Amino acid sequence: QDSITPTSPVVHAKVNEKVTISCKYKYTVSMNNLQWYRHDLDSMPEFLVLIMESGQNQTATPPHPRLTASVNKDNKTVNLEIVPADVKDSAAYYCALQPTVAGNA
């Protein structure tokens, strides 16, 4: 069964540090698209980036200039880096799997 879980439930950082948030994923057939979201208190979750099976990233519009997303297919980890961290980055970050859709041709 496909799944994705954070490697650490809580990440603490200081202002101006590099922060890396990671999730481990598992899939049954082929790699699904991976997504990152950010959720501030009293607001809706905000889409940050979609990492496609091809390795390309589709970022939010406008993109977040201090965020970088990457995937390590060898250890099945997806990472979100924030450089440099800022107080306004305090939020809940979520990783998600997006199933690929196969259409009938």
N, C-alpha and C positions, 0 to 999 in steps of 0.2 A: 504494500500500500504506500502511496506517495505521502511524504510528510516533510515538514520543515520545523525546526526548533531552534531557539536561541542557544548559543553556547554558554552564555552567562545571563541570568535574569536581570542583573543590575550592573551598570557600568558607571564608575565615577571618574571625573576628570577635572583638571584645573584649567582656568582660562589660558588660552594660547597653547595648550597641549594638543597633540595629535590623539584623536579618539578613534578606536576601531570597534565596531559592533559587528558581531558575526553570528551566522546561523548555519547549522548543518542541515542538509537536505537529503532526501532519499526518493528515488523515483523507480518505477517498475519497468517501463519500456524505453522511453527516451527522455532527455532532460526537458523539463517544463520551463517556461519563462518564469523568472524570479523577480519579485517586486519588493521595494522598500516603501514604507509609509511612515509618516511622523504624526503623532497625535498630541497636540497641546491641550491642556485643561480648557474646558469651556469652548471647544471648537471641534469641527469635523476633522476626521483623519485627512491628511494631506499626502497626495501621491508625490514621491520623490524621484524614483527611477525604476525602469523596467529593464532587466537584463535578459536579452533574447538568447535562444539556443545558439545562434550564430556567433555570439560573443559581443554583439553590438548593444549599446545602451540607448534607451529612449528616455530622455530626461523630462522633468516637468517644465512647463512654460510659465514664467521664465525659469531657467535652470538655477539650481542653488550652487553658487560659485565655489563654495568651500567643501562640497560633498563629492566624493569619488566612490563609485561602486565597482566591485570586481567579483569574479567567481573563480574558485580553484576547483577544477573538475576532478583533480586527483584525489583530494580529500573531501570533496563534495561540500565545500564551504562557500558561502556568499558573504562578502564583507562590505560594510559601509564605513568609509573614513570621513571624519570631519577634521579639517585642518585650516586654521587653528580653531580650537573650541572656543565658544563664547557663552556667556550666561544665557543668552536667548536660545541656545541649543537645548536647554533643559526640556525634555519631553519624553514621551514613550515612543519608541521606534519599533516598527513591526516589519518582519519579513514575511513574504507570502509566495506561494506557488500559484501560477496561472496555468491551468491545463491548456494544452494546445488543442485546437479544434480542427478536425479533419472533415472537410466537406465532401459531399457526393458530387462527382464530376460526370 
